[in-house]
Amino acid sequence: MINISYIILFAALSICKLNAQQTFSIEQYSDHIVNHRVLPSDVNKIIDENNSFDPFIGIWSGELNGIDYQFYISKTSESDEFYDQFEYLEVRYLISDGAAILSDTRQEDSDEISIFLNYMPNITTSHFKVIDGDDCNSDMTGAFHLVGSPSTGPVLGTVFNEMEVAFQEIPDLFIENRCPNGPTANQFPKDVIFTLTKQ
């Protein structure tokens, strides 16, 4: 009888735990980020349940000042000590000047700088953080903004074939202390907006 009681108690606790967990959509998660609200502690999954990431997925190309940029955007999912599932957009890229490859992070095992999209303030804009392993390189943030055709608004059925991208450097007050030779140059143009076309 004691064993049965323990089994019943364990089952009840498991059900309570499952009921206590909740899933957030990307929109709910983004709303908390934009409004500087802490996520509830019982959120264990953040997923793209409304397929809001889909218009961003694909290969996007653009050129600025003689440099060609190709961004390869895909949806991926990870788990960690905080979330059982966290869906986000990963961006790998190829940068070249026409004659030589300047940077290429398309390989899955690349340990170079990469980008991930971490929240969407609205249906056509996704903010991202540039992840860089170089301590002498200032971090960057930015945004991808979808441009629709033929409609100009984010309405159902809009075909997004262009996207604007902008990068912004995050000031690092301690970079000079870490890097006696000074900071290394970022691979992306800062404080300028340029257009990408979907391939």
C-alpha positions in Angstrom: 0.0 0.0 0.0 2.9 2.4 0.8 4.4 1.7 -2.6 1.1 2.5 -4.3 0.8 5.7 -2.3 4.2 6.8 -3.4 3.4 6.0 -7.0 0.2 8.1 -6.8 2.0 11.0 -5.2 4.8 10.9 -7.8 2.2 10.9 -10.6 0.3 13.8 -9.0 3.5 15.8 -8.7 4.5 15.0 -12.3 1.1 16.2 -13.5 1.4 19.4 -11.4 4.9 20.0 -12.9 3.6 19.5 -16.4 0.7 21.8 -15.8 3.0 24.4 -14.3 5.1 24.6 -17.5 4.1 26.8 -20.3 5.0 27.6 -23.9 5.6 31.1 -25.2 5.3 32.0 -28.8 8.0 34.1 -30.4 5.6 37.0 -30.3 5.0 36.6 -26.5 8.7 36.3 -25.9 9.5 39.4 -28.0 6.8 41.4 -26.2 8.5 40.7 -22.9 11.9 41.7 -24.3 10.7 44.9 -26.0 8.9 46.0 -22.9 11.7 45.0 -20.5 9.6 42.4 -18.6 11.0 39.4 -17.0 9.8 36.1 -18.5 7.7 34.0 -16.1 9.8 31.3 -14.4 7.5 28.5 -15.6 8.1 29.2 -19.3 10.1 26.2 -20.6 9.5 26.5 -24.3 9.8 29.4 -26.8 8.7 28.3 -30.2 7.7 29.8 -33.6 4.1 28.5 -33.4 2.8 31.1 -35.8 5.5 30.5 -38.4 6.6 34.1 -38.1 10.1 33.2 -38.9 9.2 31.7 -42.3 9.5 34.9 -44.4 13.1 35.4 -43.1 14.3 31.9 -44.0 16.4 31.6 -47.2 19.4 33.1 -48.9 19.6 36.8 -49.1 22.2 38.8 -51.1 23.3 42.4 -51.3 26.3 44.6 -52.1 27.7 47.7 -50.5 30.8 49.6 -51.5 32.1 46.8 -53.6 31.6 44.1 -51.0 29.2 41.3 -51.6 27.2 39.9 -48.7 25.2 36.6 -48.7 23.2 35.7 -45.6 22.0 32.1 -45.1 19.1 32.2 -42.7 17.5 29.0 -41.2 15.4 28.1 -38.2 16.9 26.0 -35.5 16.2 24.8 -32.0 18.2 24.3 -28.9 17.8 23.3 -25.3 19.7 24.4 -22.2 19.4 24.6 -18.5 16.7 27.2 -18.8 14.5 26.0 -21.7 13.5 22.5 -23.0 13.1 24.1 -26.4 14.1 27.5 -27.8 13.6 28.2 -31.5 15.5 31.0 -33.2 16.9 32.0 -36.5 20.6 31.4 -37.1 22.4 33.4 -39.8 25.5 32.2 -41.5 27.2 34.3 -44.2 29.6 34.6 -47.0 31.4 38.0 -47.5 33.6 38.6 -50.6 35.0 41.4 -52.6 34.6 39.7 -56.0 38.1 38.5 -56.1 38.5 36.9 -52.7 36.5 35.5 -49.9 36.8 37.7 -46.8 34.7 35.6 -44.4 32.7 32.4 -44.7 30.7 30.9 -41.8 28.5 28.6 -43.9 30.0 25.4 -42.5 28.3 24.0 -39.4 31.6 23.5 -37.6 32.8 27.0 -38.3 34.0 28.7 -35.1 34.0 32.1 -36.7 31.6 34.9 -35.9 27.9 34.2 -36.4 24.6 35.9 -36.0 21.4 34.8 -34.3 18.0 36.6 -34.4 16.7 36.9 -30.9 13.4 38.8 -30.9 10.8 40.4 -33.2 9.3 43.8 -32.2 6.9 43.4 -35.1 6.0 40.9 -37.8 8.4 42.3 -40.4 11.4 43.1 -38.2 13.8 40.8 -36.4 16.6 42.1 -34.1 19.8 40.2 -33.9 23.1 39.9 -32.0 26.4 39.3 -33.7 28.4 36.6 -31.8 32.1 37.1 -32.1 34.9 35.1 -30.5 37.4 37.8 -31.0 37.9 39.7 -27.7 39.4 42.6 -29.6 36.3 43.1 -31.8 33.4 45.2 -30.5 30.1 43.4 -30.4 27.4 44.4 -32.8 23.6 44.3 -32.9 21.3 45.0 -35.8 18.0 44.4 -37.5 16.6 42.7 -40.6 13.5 44.4 -41.9 11.4 42.7 -44.6 10.1 44.7 -47.5 6.9 43.3 -49.1 5.7 43.2 -52.7 3.3 44.0 -54.2 1.7 45.1 -50.9 3.6 47.4 -48.7 2.2 46.2 -45.4 2.6 43.0 -43.4 -0.6 41.5 -44.6 -1.5 37.8 -45.2 -0.2 36.7 -48.5 2.5 39.4 -48.8 5.6 38.1 -50.7 8.8 39.4 -49.1 11.5 39.5 -51.7 13.7 42.3 -50.3 15.0 42.9 -46.8 16.9 45.9 -45.3 19.7 45.2 -42.9 21.5 47.5 -40.5 24.4 46.9 -38.1 25.2 49.0 -35.0 28.4 48.7 -32.9 28.1 48.3 -29.2 30.7 50.6 -27.4 33.3 48.6 -25.5 35.0 50.8 -22.9 37.5 48.1 -21.9 38.7 47.0 -25.3 41.8 49.1 -25.1 42.8 47.4 -21.9 42.4 43.9 -23.4 44.0 44.7 -26.7 47.3 46.7 -26.7 47.3 46.8 -30.5 43.8 48.3 -30.6 40.5 46.8 -31.7 40.2 44.7 -34.8 37.9 45.8 -37.6 34.3 44.5 -37.7 33.3 42.6 -40.8 30.0 44.4 -41.2 29.3 48.1 -42.1 28.0 50.0 -39.2 25.4 52.7 -39.0 24.2 52.2 -42.6 21.2 50.5 -44.1 21.5 48.4 -47.2 19.2 46.2 -49.2 19.3 42.4 -49.6 17.4 40.4 -52.3 16.0 37.0 -51.7 17.6 34.4 -54.0 
